Amino acid sequence: MADTRRRVKVYTLNEERQWDDRGTGHVSSSYVERFKGMSLLVRAESDGSLLLESKINPNTAYQKQQDTLIVWSEADNYDLALSFQEKAGCDEIWEKICQVQGKDPSVDITQDLVDESEEERFDDMSSPGLELPPCELSRLEELAELVATSLPSPLRREKLALALENEGYIKKLLELFHVCEDLENVEGLHHLYEIIKGIFLLNRTALFEVMFSEECIMDVIGCLEYDPSLSQPRKHREFLTKTAKFKEVIPILDPELKQKIHQTYRVQYIQDMVLPTPSVFEENMLSTLHSFIFFNKVEIVGMLQEDEKFLTELFAQLTDDTTDDDKRQELVNFLKEFCAFSQTLQPQNRDSFFKTLSNMGVLPALEVILGMDDLQVRSAATDIFSYLVEYNPSMVREFVMQEAQQNDDDILLINLIIEHMICDTDPELGGAVQLMGLLRTLVDPENMLAAVNKNEKTEFLSFFYKHCMHVLTAPLLANTTEEKPSKGEPSPYNGALRFMRKIVGLKDEFYNRYIMKAILFEPVVRAFLNNGSRYNLLNSAIIEMFEFIRVEDIKSLTAHVIENYWKALEEVDYVQTFKGLKLRYEQQRERQDHSKLDSMRSILRNNRYRRDARTLEEEEEMWFNTDEEELEDGEAVLPADRSKTDGEIVDHFGKFMERKKCMESADLIVNSFFLLPSLPSPPLHPTPNPPTNSPPHDSTRTAHLSSPKITLLHSHADGAVAERSPRKREDPDSIPGQGAKTLGEFPYSTRLCLPTSKTEPGS
């Protein structure tokens, strides 16, 4: 669920001074590279498109109104407002704005507005704008002072810009520039530098369109060469006309496109090289200049994208074997800059851009380029590949899987990437790190698509393990021939141990079963023992891995380690890790044993035939009250006569000594059941079954093995057998170590069948 605190409506003030609703979205504040500063971003809640991107300027007046409203003015008298759903969200963004401007968040306005007396003074002017002095050499100083005094006031800047636009003043100033240069009037040139620089700070798009036109831009650059703070003028025009050369790697036939490229390069040069670095207070005054360059780049990308003939020729020459190396390098550099320009596009336009490149065959072209020996060309191709992977990794995965159906593994694009990553010659491994990041993005399951009829995660990872894993692991396998590191190579122990620790950290039983099946802990334990008492990274890393298994209680690995390596590790006592693992193992086994006992009790309790509880209690009381001396004659004790409501006559049990013998036999069977499962317990008597001709009331008393609980059975007069459980009471003959439990409470693997005949056992 989206955070409602950041939910806002974006409003703009129209020409009729009415607020227009631009949409609803969620606001955030983050650093924007092209603005070089913190900015407010609002993305639509419907489709995630960008509704607002506004840099937080240090000297823009922001106002907080009614606890949920923030209002400010952008360039060109463009008023904006954010209306928050919740006060908490408004306070959070307000604190960000105040933090950038160095203000206390308790204030409701971040900058002082122009005082009313100044506004009234300007409003009293009869003309809609300022009255500019005549454009003459003698009035340049006066004009420079007027521009300088107008910059601090937003209202005066607005009026000055209108005056410059309406009177066509800029072209007149540039004519004076030629006059001053011809006369070598240095003072006039210095004044013109201050005037032109001030016009840039007016931040007016209409003025930029005049200044950056084909006929004016070089003269504007000329005016900016004469900085009063420099002893000698700069030679920017000479650089642009003689040194900087425009290369058409593919002929551009559209004159408008060619002019737009020239203009964008020169304006970018003015921004980066000609204009002095703006102060903190001047930086926001150049926001329109940034926007001018930005929209120019958008237009260039769009016009090139629509020129199918141009792109077709570009990719044809890139993949042509006859193209010379210098030409191919120029083509690759152009394509790299082309992709860099695309970063200025909106998401939907950028998606269209990369689809166009994909249809033109950019990935097969990159595959050819990456196979070349030229390091500069390969580096530029890697940058292009990074743009593709970062924007749409699924497109790259789909191409790679389709390519595998036609080509061998050695020439697959992704395998070329792996080889360049492994064989990077840069001592700082700059290229290898970049390629490693791209490879990680491609194999990351988190950004893979999962549709109803297509599971990219399963398909691509299966493909990668089948076609690429052997290339990725080749250096490791080559370095560990015969289970030892190659001479002269760094030890792979730490890297291999980190890899195994990562797998163990997943706590995935699929990997755990493979570790146990392949006995992968054996080399780890061997390395630990060979390391001896040295307290180093290897020692600490191995102990940490076993400690993780203990703390996380990974039962399968705990049992595997103790059952296979305890004898080798039991002497390690300077840490308690391995003894702790042993304790975990014993507790686990004890829980398993108790679970088995409980399960067997439950089964027998549910299946046992129960008699009337009152009858059982009376018979058990007689049983335990019978003295041992009274039973020595071998006669059974009969219960007191009771009414025969169901016609059933119940016999009673035999000797007390017979019960003791049964208990001893039961102990034997318990031991054999839990300790010696392969050895069956012998029968208590040699006769397996009672004689078939015995009368119902005089059958031979026998015992045999059956159910896993001792149950005493009585033969009834009609031959039926009824079950009886001994009374639960403290018995001195109960099994040692189990507390005061009675015979009937233990899961012995014995059932005593005691027919009621007075014949002695074995007779």
DOTI-148736 format. One record per residue (C-alpha): x, y, z; residue in one letter. Coordinates in steps of 0.001 Angstrom, whole numbers, plus 500000, padded with zeros to 6 digits. Example, Ala and Ser with C-alpha at 12.3 -4.5 7.8 and 13.67 -1.06 7.14 Angstrom:
512300495500507800A513670498940507140S
***
This chain:
500000500000500000M501375503427499043A502413505908501734D499463508326502058T501673510886503793R503416511605500469R500193511712498415R499793515145496802V497946517052494108K500031519240491772V498593522633490817Y499835525320488409T498619528904488152L497267529710484675N497170533047482876E493749533800484347E495238533416487842R493302530177488412Q494827526983489777W494846524057487331D494973520478488671D497886518666486974R497305515289488609G497667513243491781T500805511405492732G503435510777495405H506170513312496146V509777512611497079S512989514595497403S516226513299495902S519402514428494183Y518998514931490414V522245514760488473E521290517052485607R520068519725488031F523130519253490235K521056519509493374G518175518281495497M514838518313493689S511156517646494305L509795514760492234L506123513851491895V505187510615490127R501606509897489096A499914507244491189E498153505864488108S501114504986485858D504245506268487623G504894509001485054S506677512158486177L504253514962487024L506782517379488500L510551517696488653E511573520916490378S514961521760491777K514935523190495306I516654526501494610N518508528108497524P516909531557497109N513418530689495877T510674531778498260A508680528739499375Y505530529264501457Q503698526752503668K500003527465503992Q497198525803505958Q499537523009507188D499043520965503978T500024523370501172L503421524430499795I503486527219497185V506406528720495205W507265530414491914S509476528924489215E511124530724486313A509021532835483943D506579533708486707N505413530092486820Y503587529415490111D503302525901491542L501570524363494537A501589520965496231L498483520060498236S499201517196500667F496694514637501862Q498261514573505326E499995517205507440K502847514812508291A503849514556504632G503753518339504222C505990518798507282D508460516195505986E508916517858502582I509001521309504192W511921520185506368E513784519023503231K513258522414501571I514393524297504685C517421522025504995Q518555522897501453V518010526626502032Q519499526592505533G516273527784507158K514481526894510362D511527524544509570P509393526506512032S509071529412509559V506198529575507071D508207531326504339I511828530669503441T512739534000501761Q511810537608502278D509484538881499578L510061542126497726V508845544933499906D505670546689498863E507333550067498496S509582548693495764E506628547054494032E504656550287494164E507611552151492683R507717549832489684F503962549709489315D503865553514488987D505890553369485803M503837554230482761S505558551726480494S504986547977480972P508752547484481238G511846549415482162L512943552268479984E516313551194478647L518976553751477726P519861554107474025P522195551371472760C525306553518472349E528915553151473373L528649556044475807S525659554435477585R527118550917478050L528246551649481606E524777552890482530E523167549798480989L525568547472482820A524660549133486127E520932548833485355L521270545100484673V523305544548487849A520775546387490060T517820544525488524S519078540995489231L518324540843492991P514631541679492503S512380539114490767P509978541841489697L512692544038488232R514235541064486428R510868540386484838E510503543972483618K514069544094482323L513569540868480332A510387542228478771L512171545419477753A515040543491476127L512577541321474196E510310544108472961N513005546419471704E515241543811470021G518000545086472249Y520283542024472101I521069542325468402K521879546015468929K524271545079471723L526029542559469480L526499545225466795E528171547383469446L530413544395470263F531829544417466729H532410548174466975V534247547808470293C536425545002468924E537304547005465829D538163550035467981L539839547847470591E537690549541473188N538555547309476138V536385549203478614E533346548829476385G534088545113475927L534224544669479714H530844546379480059H529403544131477357L530706541062479249Y528801542163482372E525644542911480367I525590539577478497I526345537649481673K523463539462483403G521115538588480527I521960534907481059F520971535276484720L517571536671483727L516709533017482996N514399533861480079R513723531330477292T512736533980474734A516079535761475230L518009532470474877F516326531737471557E517662535029470213V521138534662471728M521577531028470565F520405531607467017S522854530804464226E523587534501463533E524104535553467172C525630532690469157I529262533211468113M529029536951468945D527562536099472353V530512533766472966I532828536595471823G531339538991474409C532002536408477145L535695536225476201E536399539623477769Y536202538900481461D537363541981483421P539013539753486002S541385538304483356L544407540075481983S543971538521478556Q540747537544476798P539944533895476266R539865532431472737K536648530450472799H535637531340469221R538971530174467881E538565526844469623F535026526311468314L535829527256464699T539306525794464259K539985523156466912T536575521569467469A535589519688464329K532148518312463607F532432514777462255K529584513160460419E530226509448460840V527080508943458788I526019511835456524P523103513799458005I520854515018455244L518344516932457393D519617520560457709P517392521257460722E518851518276462575L522376519327461711K521745522903462928Q520222521575466181K523327519455466829I525639522443466289H523542524647468528Q523385522094471343T527156521579471288Y527846525324471466R525302526008474222V526725523099476189Q530178524615475696Y528911527991476979I527461526348480067Q530507524223480838D533420526390479721M532463530008479016V530192531096481819L531889531449485202P530919528964487855T527695530321489350P527562531151493024S525067529498495346V522688532398494782F523103532423490977E522775528679490364E518989528690490186N519112531573487699M520516529223485052L517782526588485312S516265527673481989T519663527231480321L519755523624481601H516237523101480286S517166524539476882F519974521998476492I517781519200477794F514973519768475299F517450520154472458N518835516694473213K515320515264473312V514640516716469863E517906515346468463I517196511825469708V513682511944468319G514793513167464886M517556510546464627L515210507809465790Q512761508670463037E515473508561460360D515470504820459589E517905505238456710K520472506816459006F520225504065461665L520274501274459090T523486502646457602E524990503081461076L524530499443462134F525514498135458697A528891499862458923Q529381498792462534L529092495103461657T530867495302458279D534239493520458343D535635495943455777T535110499002458015T538513500296459150D539304500601462855D539242504428463028D535872504578461338K534444501892463607R535693503736466687Q533932506907465517E530721504938464906L530837503349468342V531507506696470040N528570508226468181F526269505385469242L527475505771472847K526654509506472831E523344508743471157F522445506385474035C523623508959476579A521255511524475071F518413509012475463S518712509273479258Q516979512652478989T513839511041477520L510666510357479433Q510134506651480319P507678505947477493Q509908507675474914N512985505891476218R511213502556475884D510432503368472249S514050504409471693F515531501134472923F512963499101471017K514077500915467858T517728500094468582L516819496469469272S514936496184465988N517929497675464188M520210494967465636G522155496765468344V522889493573470321L524357491591467381P526427494690466550A527739494871470120L528619491186469952E530825491883466914V532417494947468539I533166493192471834L535049490517469923G537586493073468637M541020493739470080D540760497547470286D540406498387473994L538841501821473383Q536204500381471063V535432497605473537R535170500114476373S532666502231474439A530709499076473511A530592498115477192T529097501512478036D526423501026475366I525708497538476681F525329498963480203S522626501376478971Y520702498432477504L521053496199480566V520155498889483071E517052499918481192Y515695496557479969N517577493433481164P514750491183479943S515404492263476362M519061491219476692V518142487864478292R515692487073475518E518304487823472841F520921485656474551V518580482654474860M517514482935471208Q521150483251470151E522057479987471909A519792478073469525Q521966479082466560Q525515479590467858N528045477704469950D528553478590473599D531971480138472929D530618483024470841I527543483869472883L527279487542473878L527026486801477573I530066484510477430N532050487294475730L531102489536478643I532317486889481122I535609486435479249E536300490181479167H535523490369482871M537963487547483639I540715488781481296C540623492502482173D544177493891481858T543474497025483897D545414496806487196P542525498513488982E539990496180487281L537723499074486356G536248497311483338G535904494021485205A533948495662488005V531595497295485502Q531012494003483671L530527492160486951M527741494576487868G526051494044484500L526321490262484826L524850490423488305R521910492430486981T521270489832484284L521273486834486639V519427488562489492D516117486684489952P514530489720491608E514215491678488332N513063488743486193M509565488597484800L507051485912485784A504084485746483405A501339483146483186V502817481384480174N506441482318480672K508734482070483686N511865484040482867E513525483067486123K513377479344485408T514211479633481717E517140482020481944F518779480515485013L518541477043483471S520080478446480303F522843480199482246F523849477084484197Y523869475004481024K525676477358478625H527614479888480716C528541478465484104M531499476499482735H532954479722481317V532469481596484588L534062478870486725T536887477977484317A539566480102486102P538660478601489466L538736475061488125L542027475721486332A543529477070489547N542487474050491619T543803471178489533T544443468023491547E542658469682494480E545608472027495056K546140475651494037P548460476116491096S551933477379491916K552371481090491785G548653481716492114E546992483222495203P545224480764497484S541598480241496459P540648479046499963Y539153482320501110N537168482831497909G535852479259497937A534987479560501620L533091482809501025R531153481076498272F530235478131500491M529323480463503369R526970482300501026K525273479012500113I524970477916503747V523558481347504587G520609480721502257L519372477987504624K517907476199501631D517526472439502077E518090471900498359F521637473257498701Y522101471545502063N521296468143500551R523808468766497784Y526485469771500326I525915466532502228M525753464382499108K528992465784497680A530689465752501136I531700469387500691L532477469902504374F535399467475504153E537820469931502457P536641472659504839V537419470545507908V540700469432506345R541724473039505686A540746473961509260F542854471160510736L545809471860508421N545701475486509491N546497474293512990G546550476802515818S547171479800513560R544703482564514352Y544102483992510876N541318484850508440L540836481241507350L540463480041510945N537947482743511835S535916482294508655A535530478527509150I534571478883512812I532061481603511888E530410479317509337M530004476484511864F528769478989514458E526148480164511969F524959476565511527I524709476225515314R522948479527515987V520486479119513118E519928475467514151D520223474052510632I519349470510511649K520447468643508524S523917470218508458L524317469872512236T523656466126512045A525932465760509014H528869467553510641V528633465726513982I528081462270512483E530983462587510048N533543464974511570Y533020464988515337W536063462845516070K538243465310514162A536753468370515837L536062467258519415E539543468303520589E538957471939519518V538207473590522848D539420477187522445Y535941477972521123V532672476373522185Q531292476202518649T531811472501518042F530722471435521522K527640473577520979G527011471768517701L527317468431519508K524804469599522119L522401470702519371R522756467279517751Y522024465410520994E519004467602521724Q517755466947518223Q518117463171518636R516386463286522016E513450465186520528R513209462609517732Q513171459728520229D510446461336522312H508474461999519167S508629458306518252K507516457277521736L504609459690521717D503560458486518302S503543454828519356M501582455607522514R499013457502520516S498566454651518050I498056452045520745L495820454276522842R493544454834519872N493377451152518860N492971449489522280R489611447856523195Y488381449362526456R486239447703529066R483986449246531629D486059451532533838A484428450419537113R485126446732536401T488750447510535628L489242449513538826E487787446712541041E489838443989539357E493034446033539478E492474446752543186E492210443002543855M495267442389541705W497521444772543587F496096443771546998N496956440084546463T499971439009548565D502870437255546946E502583434342549421E499002433652548382E500118433184544776L502924430693545381E500643427668544850D500161428731541214G496415429146541522E494652432032539945A492719434387542107V489059434691541122L487163437905541528P484118438151543718A480960436842542200D478843439545540619R475656439681538678S475865438375535111K473890440963533295T475374440046529909D476012436343530647G479770436931530694E481981435292533341I485368436959533855V488398434911534975D491206436395537037H494927436551536716F497655434149537726G500583434449539936K502328437586541004F505688436055540045M504403435588536526E503937439356536323R507562439950537341K508791437535534694K506697439347532114C508220442685533144M511753441331532804E510903439966529375S509413443323528440A512659445070529421D514543442742527133L512203443537524246I512406447292524814V516170447149524621N516070445072521500S513475447398519931F515438450614520444F519042449424520591L519212446285518457L516547446598515788P518111443891513639S517818441215516352L514219440044517026P513283439317520649S512744435617521440P509303434429522623P508828434117526349L507669430477526013H508470427741523492P504829427037522754T503681429614520157P499935428963520499N497643427327523064P496511423706522376P493655423622519966T491757421009522014N491815422958525265S488391423717526726P487332427371526907P487832427507530691H491022425417530851D493353426664528160S497108426763528511T498636430040529615R501124431367527000T502858434577525896A503858435847522466H505145439066520775L502603441356519185S501692444978519743S504186447600521030P502442447886524433K501985445373527262I498309444492527462T496833441910529827L494068439863528278L491433437683530009H489644434742528469S485901434823529012H483635431859529478A482561431881525843D486144432066524581G486051435809523941A489071437829524941V488768441122526795A491636443578527214E492736444944530560R495352447569531318S497185447532534654P496351450286537113R498518453361536796K500372453546540103R503895453942541299E505614450623540824D509002449729542297P509601447569539252D509169450402536735S511911450942534196I514950452840535627P515412456375534422G511769456788533432Q510294457914536775G507459456184538643A505541454876535664K503568451650535600T503901448785533237L500866449805531235G502333453214530412E505390452028528427F505468451055524751P506914447598525169Y506830445367522115S504987442601523989T501444441437524560R500843438842527328L498035436453526502C497115434695529773L494380432057529398P492738431169532693T493864427545532976S495523426540536244K498137424624534261T501659425988534826E503413427620531895P505347425228529800G503388422173530992S
***
